[in-house]
Amino acid sequence: MATRGPLGRGKRERERARVEKQKQKVLRREETKQRRSQVGPNDPGGVDPDIAGIVPGPQPNPWLDDLEDEPTEDSDTSDNDEGRG
């Protein structure tokens, strides 16, 4: 009546698997910590890459070149008036 072996073995196997998984996690964390300490910080010089190269003050119009290439609206409206009447 004291032999309940099959149920206990499964629990023991699960517990061993859990302990092994925890050991793997600890090793992985240590490797990551060492790798990060060797590489150093991601942003050398402390400059944010999103704002690097931006100067304070008024900025040039990025669409200025597009506006110069398009024809003026005066020539478009005169063509449309001739066709309607």
N, C-alpha and C positions, 0 to 999 in steps of 0.2 A: 503494500500500500504506500510505502514511502518512495517508490520509484516513479518519478514524474520526469524522466529524462528528456523526451523529445521536446516538450514545451520549454524546458530550461535551456536546451542547446540553441534554439532559435534566438532566444533573448541574449544569450551569451555572444552569439555571432553578430547580432545587431550592435551590441555594446562594443565589441572589438572593432567593427567597421566604423562606428562613430568615433572611437578613440583614434583610429588610423586617419580618418578624415581630419580631425582636429590637428594631428601632427603635421599633415600635409599643408594645412592652412598656415600653421606657424612657420614652417619652412618657406612657404611662398611669400609671406609677409616679410620675413627677414631678408630674402633675396631682393624683394622690391625696395626695402629700406636701404640696402647696400647699393643697389643700382642708382637710386635717386641721389644718394650722398656723393657718389662718384661723378655723376653727370653735372650736378649743380642746378641752380634755378633755371627756369625756362626763359626768363626775360633778362638777358645780359644787359647791363647798363640801366636797368629800371625803366625802360621806355615801353609804354604800351603800344603794341603794333597797330592798334586801331587808330591811334591819334598821332602816330609818328609822321612827321613831315608837314603837319598842319601848323600854319603860322597864325597868330592872333590878328584880328582886324578884318577888314573887308576882303572877301574872297573874290577871285575872278569869276565871271559868269561862264559856267561850263557849256552853256548852250549858245554862246555868242557865234561860234562858227556855223552852227545849223541855221541861225537866222539870216546870216549873210548869203547863204547858198540858195535860199528859197526865193521865188519871184515875189514881187510886191503884190499886195492885194488890189491896187488900183488897176493894174493891167488885167487881172482876173475878172473884176466886176464889169469892166467895159465890154469884155467878150460875152459875158452872160446877158447883158442888156440887149445886145444886137440880136441874139437868137430868140428872144422872147416876144418880140413884137410884131 
